[in-house]
Amino acid sequence: MKRLSPSQVSFSRGRMALIALLGVALLSACSSGRWLRDGASPTDTERDLFDCEREAARMYPPALVTEQRYGGRSSENTKCTKKGDVLDCKTTSTPAYSSTSDANENRRSRAQDSCMRSRGYWWQEDR
């Protein structure tokens, strides 16, 4: 796996944190359960969830990792140059595909869950 340098990531850290928060919010909206706490209104729960998502994103900001695979339909290109009597050839490989993931996604999710539990919530699966 290859880590991207800051210059390779085109989004600002703030923008990436916002994208991560939106992603978590979307995933939680599509999840098969919900956070519950005795006496908490839906507004209380949404506010606490947002606060916990934000706190978790500060603790574990997105850490993009790109994985490149060279199997399958990868391609190789060889370029040769002649310098006097010496033939100098260089071969470069192009990956078959690459994928980018967030190395902190699981840590951020666990931190969010821990935060919600510390506020008295529990997770209830939908039936």
Secondary structure, DSSP 8 states (H G I E B T S, - for coil): -EE--GGG--S-HHHHHHHHHHHHHHHHHTSSEEEE-TT--HHHHHHHHHHHHHHHHHHS---EEEEEE-SSS-EEEEEEEEETTEEEEEEEEE-SEEEEEETTHHHHHHHHHHHHHHTT-EEEE--
